[in-house]
């Protein structure tokens, strides 16, 4: 009986975990992306800005079915 209670509790925790995750909209994701890119550019770190742009663009496209953030422009070297 005790093991079935432990299994039931574990199942409830497993089911509850995804419910706590917050969905992020494309607009929110683009805003975060732009903010990180701006911070790297403001710090004068062009290499980091390039990396953030490349990785961020790929993440946005993969998570939002090929979408882009038209307001986020590539950094200038």
Kinemage of the C-alpha trace (Angstrom):
@kinemage 1
@onewidth
@group {chain A} dominant
@subgroup {mainchain}
@vectorlist {calphas} color= white
{ca unk a 1} P 0.000 0.000 0.000
{ca unk a 2} L 2.789 2.404 0.858
{ca unk a 3} L 4.501 1.861 -2.504
{ca unk a 4} L 1.265 2.575 -4.348
{ca unk a 5} L 0.957 5.879 -2.467
{ca unk a 6} L 4.510 6.788 -3.436
{ca unk a 7} L 3.810 5.913 -7.066
{ca unk a 8} L 0.586 7.916 -7.035
{ca unk a 9} L 2.393 10.931 -5.575
{ca unk a 10} L 5.172 10.642 -8.159
{ca unk a 11} L 2.609 10.458 -10.958
{ca unk a 12} L 0.850 13.578 -9.699
{ca unk a 13} L 4.134 15.464 -9.526
{ca unk a 14} L 5.048 14.362 -13.038
{ca unk a 15} L 1.689 15.508 -14.367
{ca unk a 16} L 1.883 18.806 -12.535
{ca unk a 17} L 5.349 19.762 -13.768
{ca unk a 18} L 4.394 20.675 -17.337
{ca unk a 19} L 1.390 22.634 -16.115
{ca unk a 20} L 3.664 25.018 -14.241
{ca unk a 21} L 5.651 25.902 -17.353
{ca unk a 22} L 4.727 29.219 -18.886
{ca unk a 23} L 4.207 29.542 -22.616
{ca unk a 24} L 6.102 32.386 -24.236
{ca unk a 25} L 4.621 34.213 -27.204
{ca unk a 26} L 6.641 35.128 -30.276
{ca unk a 27} L 6.474 38.801 -29.283
{ca unk a 28} L 7.870 38.029 -25.813
{ca unk a 29} L 10.609 35.824 -27.262
{ca unk a 30} L 11.576 38.531 -29.774
{ca unk a 31} L 11.648 41.113 -26.994
{ca unk a 32} L 13.992 38.988 -24.884
{ca unk a 33} L 16.133 38.268 -27.927
{ca unk a 34} L 16.390 41.982 -28.777
{ca unk a 35} L 17.242 42.820 -25.174
{ca unk a 36} L 20.096 40.305 -24.985
{ca unk a 37} L 21.441 41.473 -28.324
{ca unk a 38} L 21.273 45.136 -27.281
{ca unk a 39} L 23.107 44.405 -24.046
{ca unk a 40} L 25.952 42.696 -25.899
{ca unk a 41} L 26.175 45.566 -28.373
{ca unk a 42} L 26.105 48.181 -25.611
{ca unk a 43} L 28.973 46.359 -23.902
{ca unk a 44} L 30.957 46.590 -27.139
{ca unk a 45} L 31.250 42.811 -27.452
{ca unk a 46} L 30.708 42.298 -31.178
{ca unk a 47} L 31.653 38.602 -31.059
{ca unk a 48} L 29.087 37.914 -28.341
{ca unk a 49} L 26.492 39.943 -30.254
{ca unk a 50} L 27.101 37.835 -33.369
{ca unk a 51} L 26.737 34.640 -31.348
{ca unk a 52} L 23.554 35.848 -29.663
{ca unk a 53} L 22.087 36.826 -33.030
{ca unk a 54} L 22.903 33.488 -34.689
{ca unk a 55} L 21.730 31.324 -31.798
{ca unk a 56} L 18.699 33.486 -31.060
{ca unk a 57} L 17.559 33.462 -34.681
{ca unk a 58} L 17.832 29.680 -34.779
{ca unk a 59} L 15.914 29.279 -31.504
{ca unk a 60} L 13.105 31.571 -32.599
{ca unk a 61} L 12.787 29.736 -35.926
{ca unk a 62} L 12.785 26.301 -34.304
{ca unk a 63} L 10.323 27.159 -31.524
{ca unk a 64} L 7.933 29.225 -33.626
{ca unk a 65} L 7.715 27.207 -36.840
{ca unk a 66} L 10.235 29.168 -38.904
{ca unk a 67} L 9.207 32.597 -37.624
{ca unk a 68} L 11.630 35.496 -37.433
{ca unk a 69} L 11.864 38.704 -35.432
{ca unk a 70} L 11.721 41.418 -38.101
{ca unk a 71} L 12.496 44.138 -35.549
{ca unk a 72} L 15.802 42.471 -34.594
{ca unk a 73} L 18.535 43.389 -37.079
{ca unk a 74} L 21.873 41.591 -37.375
{ca unk a 75} L 24.679 43.263 -35.467
{ca unk a 76} L 27.308 45.141 -37.404
{ca unk a 77} L 30.845 43.832 -36.950
